[in-house]
Amino acid sequence: MKSLVHKSLVVQLQTGEADRFPVLAHLSYDRADPFALTVVFSHDGRVLARWTLDREMVGEGLVRPVGVGDVRLRPESRGLWEELRMEFLGDHRPDGERHRAVVFLWAAAVAAFLRETHAVVRPGEEEVHVDDFLADLMADG
């Protein structure tokens, strides 16, 4: 039984108001953490950022704006294709604004990745092992 899903995509990192340049996004999903997706952004062999996202939120972001905290997702149309716009907010800068990164992913590729994760753990069938979590928490305390 498959328990891991990986996909690497070339995505567009927006710099400034209009300029974009390509970076790699490595998406991964593990049955052991069924609600989460991990996205690692890299360029020239360097990891730029690593984010853990809610799988359901990513799916919803393909069809409507979601997120009010550090991660905001929404669909965008670029002529012939649809994109998923991901906005990540970081620490505060000295001027009071927050560091921000905007990444655009091809929506069809994200949807295909989500379908693969659904084949591993169907939505609504995720299991949470609360007893194991509490035991780990108590052991660390």
Buried (B, 14 or more C-beta within 10 A) or exposed (E): EEEEBEBEBEBBBBEEEEEBEEBBBBBBBBBEEBBBBBBBBBEEEEEBBEBEBBBBBBBBBBEEEBBEEEBBBBBEEEEEEBBBBBBBBEEEEEEEEEEEBBBBBBBEBBBEBBEBBBEBBEEEEBEEEEEEEEEEEEEEE
